[in-house]
Amino acid sequence: VDLKECLQSAEFISSSDGNFKVLEDGSVYTTSALSLSAEKKTFTILLKDIQEKVQKKIYVSLVEEEKKTPKTRHARDTILKRTKRRWGPIPSVMIENSLGPFPLQIQQVQSDTAQNYTIFYSASGPGIDQDPKGLFYIERETGNIFATRAVDREQYPSFQIICFATTPDGYSPEVPLVHTIRIEDDNDNPPYFTQDLFEFCVPENSRPGVVVGKVTAEDRDEPYTLHTTLKYRIVSQNPPITPAFSLHGDSGVISVLLPQLDRELVPSYTLLVEVRDMAGQPFGLCTTGTVVIKIEDTNDNAPSFKQIQYETRVEENRVNVEILRVSVVDLDEPGSPGSGAVYEIIRGNDDQAFEITTDKNTNEGILCVAKGLDYETAKQRVLVIGVNNEAPYMLAPHSQQLSQSTCSVTVHVLDVDEGPVFKPCLLRLDVKECEDVGTAIGRFVAEDPETGNSEGIRYRIPPGQCNWINIDDKSGEVRTVRVLDRDIGEMRRGQCNVTVLAIDRNGKTGTGTIQVCIVPGNKNFPRITQTDYIMCRDRKPICLTAQDGDEAPYSAPFVYRITDRNLASMWKLTPHDDNSWYLSPKGDIPYGIYEIPVSVIDNGGKIGENTVRVNLCDCLTPTECDGRARQLSGGNVTLGLWAILAMILGSLLLLLILITICGCCGAGVMHRQVTDDCANHNLIISNTEAPGEEVMDHNIIPLQNTCDQGGYGVKTGEQQTFEMVKGRGHTLESVKGGGHQTLGSVKEGGGGQAMMDTCRYSYSEWHNFTHPRLGEKVHLCRQDEEQKHSEDYLLSYNYEGKGSLAGSVGCCSDQHEEEALDFLDQLEPKFRTLAETCIKR
């Protein structure tokens, strides 16, 4: 094993397994017979350098060598071979620094077959690169090994000598013999401390047993022997007083022994310590060393004032000026937190007129004036000052509590002629909004501190400030110069600070401040935000809401009143919340537009007059009324814009349906051949259409070829009339009476021109007959069975609902259904082609 590659300066070589031995050259030998199993055999080589305190390990694994069996066809008898038993000498011992005589015989090696002996030897030790020459030799004929001089074990701990036995002709019949020579240690090295001076620190007042430090020493002799077994002890202590520390003999640990270490008495200790080998026996070698132990400071001393009473003077009204320095004595270490002073004013500084700080360089207390003193108020002040340390106190065992040191300072205030002083220096004046110009709002006066009166003092407001007020130069009376309104310009902030100067007879000036605050007033009238409303037939109450530009307490809650007695008997107001009231009719009043005067009173008593316009309309929703009243029969009923529009559209739809039906019915009396003018661009006759379903209706009359029963249109000037001729049935007559249109009947018989003249009516007469009837139908369509407004304004013309009072939309008169379409026998030329498609062919 290459040991030098692992540790160059190995002084101690050992094996973890006793069955193996390692020499200094790295050779590994077995010390006894071994039987290796199938598993690996492992052990560790331990290398140590005692001086450098280095330790390394080499791990060795042994594997059983596989035996190769020769392949033979026939088994052979085992051949026994006789070998010579070898001699193994025990290691030789040579005493370190032996006195001789030299050469000194160490060992003898012998061989039965050889006569000449030679050796090769190697030395193990720190820093040995080559074997020492001439240290050992062997007699060629006898095999005796001799040492030529003394050996130092610390340099050469052991040697390994390899002996060779040869015949005269140079043949070596035997295996070389390895012989070990160990140098036995001699106590020739005294122990020594690892440091020339050991320094430790320990806080004062530490309890006994507290570890201070540890001293260490070494010995170059063979380890783990009495030559290197060391003992420590304290030889002396400086100062030579009661021993303060103890030293553990085996470990060298120093600990506190004295119950009370006081830095103020002994700041440091010097110990002379001794270390001795041979376990401290008197015949052992020894060495001494020095240990210095410093006592660290703790705050176990309270500061105390050098002087108990102080006096000083200061002029009145002086600010931030130093008036006194106080000093203290502290036995703790200067510059440490345990000696740093912290001053405080215990009594006499209720108004915080004084303050005291610490000068870090001198540790003195600096007393200053923080606020100006008044001679007229107090001619002298007495202060009590206390002092503490920055660090907390750490008391020694069984010591009493430290008390705080105090001193008293008398401050004499010197009188100085000073200017006027406002009392108070800040005056707040509240002014209501909209007060008249020149309103007196207060007085701001100053007085002479020496005399205590205001005689001869003049007042003035410097320019460049808000010009809301002025002050009388003699009396100090404050008046407004503007109407204060929180809604205008810079007054929106609501306040303004004005500096006032007071000048006495000697020209000295004092200043004060007036804070003008605008108090919200009752300047605005409450008004109703919305005054136009529409109330439908459900007579749901209207919520009136008022607003007031003023702030509390001149705004809400509001009180509503109807000022007109007649309308107050028809309408009523009920509270809802602070800002709103409900307006509702008292009974079943007529429909119409009402203008109701309503007064609103705010919390400050200011009255706002308002007029509320209510359109009481016969509607379901306010959208039906456009703001104009519409009278219905039997009462004041108004119709909205959408209701009127719905009626017009319904009328047009019904009119179109009636005209279409009349065209179909009148086609029965038309000639089959229709002139081109009648069907031009209206209906195109198509021969590809299939015949429709059979129409069996008594209202549809088949076409006849007689000229008497034919229908035709006659144009007379700008007016077009209808000629309706029917062999049986009724015709339309215009009855001039009461403005109401009815249906009349014409007796059968008669024909020709006379009947044509009788049945000729104008389109305007037809319109005057149908329009009122349609209006009544539409009105009935808007009501349900209980004569109430239905949810839908108009129903589809092809379905009006079950049980409708209006009946069929196709009914154009109040007569029977079979007579309802008799007047539609005659159609215009535009509907003749349409009628041909409806007749029964």
Secondary structure, 3 states (H helix, E strand, C coil): CCHHHHCCCCCEEEECCCCEEECCCCCEEECCCCCCCCCCEEEEEEEEECCCCEEEEEEEEECCCCCCCCCCCCCCCCCCCCCCCCCCCCCEEEECCCCCCCCEEEEECCCCCCCEEEEEEEEECCCCCCCCCCCEEECCCCCEEEECCCCCCCCCCEEEEEEEEECCCCCCCCCCEEEEEEEECCCCCCCEECCCEEEEEEECCCCCCCEEEECCEECCCCCCCHHHCCEEEEEEEECCCCCCEEECCCCCEEEECCCCCCCCCCCEEEEEEEEECHHHCCCCCEEEEEEEEEEECCCCCCCEECCCEEEEEEECCCCCEEEEEECEECCCCCCCCCCCEEEEEEECCCCCCEEEEECCCCCCEEEEECCCCCCCCCCEEEEEEEEEECCCCCCCCCCCCCCCEEEEEEEEEECCCCCCEECCCEEEEEEECCCCCCCEEEECCEECCCCCCCCCCEEECCCCCCCCEEECCCCCEEEECCCCCCCCHHHHHCEEEEEEEEECCCCCEEEEEEEEEEECCCCCCCEECCCEEEECCCCCCEEEEEECCCCCCCCCCCEEEECCHHHHHHEEEEECCCCEEEEEECCCCCCEEEEEEEEEECCCCCEEEEEEEEEECCCCCHHHCCCCCCCECCECCCCCHHHHHHHHHHHHHHHHHHHHHHHHHHHHHCCCCCCCCCCCCCCCCCCCCCCCCCCCCCCCCCCCCCCCCCCCCEEECCEEEEECCCCCCEECCCCCCCCCCCCEECCCCCCHHHHHHHCEEEHHHHHHHHHHHHHHHHHHHCECCCCCECCCCCCCCCCCCCCCCCCCCCCCCCCCHHHCCHHHCCCCHHHHHHHHHHCCC
